[in-house]
Amino acid sequence: MTALSSKRGQRTLGIVAVAAAAALVLTGCSTWFGSGTGSATGQPAAGSSPTGEDVAANLKPFYDQTLSWSDCGGGFQCAKATMPLDWAKPGSDTISIALIKQPAKGSTRLGTLFVNPGGPGVSAIDFVKGNVDFAVDPSLQQQYDIVGFDPRGVGASTAVSCVTAKQMDSYLYDITPGAHGSAEWIAAATATAKAFGAGCASGTGALLGRIDTESTVRDLDALRAAVGDAGLNYLGYSYGTFIGGEYANLFPKKVNRLVLDGVVDPTSTGFDSTIGQAKGFEGALRAYLADCLAGSNCPFSGTVDTAAAQVTTLLKAVDTSPIRAADGRQLGSSSLLTAIFYPLYAKSSWPYLSQMIAEVKQGKADIAFQLADAYNGRNSDGTYQNNQTEAFTAINCLDYPAVTDAATIAKQNSELVAASPTFGPWWTYGDIGCAAWPVPATRTPAPISDVGAPTILVVGTTDDPATPYTDAQSVAKQLTGSQLITYVGEGHTAYGTSSCVHKIVDDYFLTGTAPTSDPRCTT
C-alpha cells in the first residue's frame, strides 16, 4: 500500500496490488486475494511431528506444538497455531495465527515454502488460496508445501478491529474540510485519526500494542519449527521483505532459502519511505503519461510536463468541486489519488487509468470509485473483504515513530513537494494518523545483518513505484552475504513480471543455486 492520505500514513500494498491491478475488470473491480546454498534434505516429511528446538523452556510449547491441518477446499488445508500475545511474557495471554497449506504435489519434497504478499495488513491466506500459481511457480508447488499465514492482527488470525463498514467508508472516502494543510484541515484530520485510533483501542484491546513486525518474525520462527523445518524457506513480497529481512537479522542461522522481492529498507524512517514512494509514483506517472501521449485516445495532451500539470489541475478541481458518483459518494483528491495509484502498480493496467481519467474529466466518478474500492478491499454492497486498512495502520504506527516537531514537519513537507510536484502536495502531514495513535511506537529504524546465513536473494525493480530500487540496493549491502538481483523495468515486484527473475528465483528454491553477480534482468 502507499501513502494515500495523511489519515493513514505510508502503505505498500505489495504483490496483491500487482496481481489485482493486472486483472482489472472495470465492470466489477476487485482484488485477487488475494536463500542460500544450504541443503533442505533430511527435513521431516509432510504431516510428521515438529522438530525439537533448542529454545528456552517457556517457549517450547509454541515451538513444539503440532499443527492440526484440516481440509478447507480447493486442495488446501488449514490450521491454527497458538502464539504468545507478548513474546517477552510467553506465560501470559495467547493469540491465534491462521495458516493455509497446499501440500507438495510431487514425490520429492524439499520442505515448506512460506510466502507473504506484503501490506502490512494483507492476508497471505487469501493470497495463496486466491491464486497460488501467481504466488509461486507450479514447479515449486511440486516440491514444497506452500504455506501462507496471516500475521498477528491480520485477517483470520487474532485480528485488529476498529470500525464498522459505514465508519470505514467515512474514514477512507469522506472529504476532509478546508484546504489541505490549513489549520481547519489539520484539526479535522487529527480528529478523524483520534476517533479511528480510539475505535481500534476499544475493539482490539491489548493486541493493538503487540502487532509489531518483530513479534510477527518471532511467530514465523515458531511456525517454521511447528511445520518441522530446520531452516526457513521464505518468499516475501513488498512489506513481506521487511518480515524476511528482520528474520535473517534475528535468526540468521535458521535461514535456508530466502528471497526478498520489492524490498523495504529497515533503516528507513516513515518519512524516508513516504518520500521514496512519492518519487516512485511520480516516475511511474511520467512513464505512463509518455506512453499514453504516444498512443491514441489519451485523455491528456501536450508534453509529459504539461500532462502532469493537467493531473494536478484535476486533483485541485475535485477538491473544489467534488464529483458525485451513482452511489452518492463524492470524489475528492484523496479518493482520486487512490484511483490513480492503483493501476500504476502494473504497466498492464495503464489503459484502465486512461479510461478512469477520461470519465472524471466528463464529470463522472464511478470508475474512479471502482478502482479506489478495489484498492481498499471494499465490496459493491459497502462491506469490506478484510481488515487490511485497520491492520496496516496499527502495524505501521508501531514500527515507525511519528514526527511531531513542527519545524521538522515543515521541512519534510517542502522536501516532499520538491521530490514529487504532482503528488507531494497531497502527501504532506503524513504523520497525523500515527501521531494520534493510542499506543506508542516500539521500533526504531536500524540496519539488519545476516551473519551466519546462507546466500539470500534481494530482488529490486529499477522503476518500482512503491518500494524504490534504492531500498533493494541498501538491504543488499546490509545483508553482506546476499546477492542483489536487478530487474530493469516498470512495476512493483519482479517475480511475477520478469521471466529472467522468475527463473533465477525458481532455480534457487529448487537447487539452492544463486547467481554470483547481479544479472541485471531486462526481460
Secondary structure, DSSP 8 states (H G I E B T S, - for coil): ----BTTTB--B-THHHHHHHHT--TTS-------TT---TT---TT---------GGGHHHHS-----EE-STT-EEEEEEEESSTTSTTS-EEEEEEEEE---SSS--EEEEEE--BTT--HHHHHHH-HHHHS-HHHHHHEEEEEE--TBSTTSSB-----HHHHHHHHHS--SSSTTSHHHHHHHHHHHHHHHHHHHHHHGGGGGS--HHHHHHHHHHHHHHTT-SSEEEEEETHHHHHHHHHHHH-GGGEEEEEEES---TT--HHHHHHHHHHHHHHHHHHHHHHHHTSSS-S--S-HHHHHHHHHHHHHHHHHS-EE-TTS-EE-HHHHHHHHHHHHT-GGGHHHHHHHHHHHHTT--HHHHHHHHHHHTB-TTS-BS-SHHHHHHHHHHHHS-----HHHHHHHHHHHHHH-TTTHHHHTTTTHHHHT-SS-----------TT----EEEEEEE-SSS-HHHHHHHHHHSTT-EEEEEEEESS-STTT-HHHHHHHHHHHHH----SS---B--
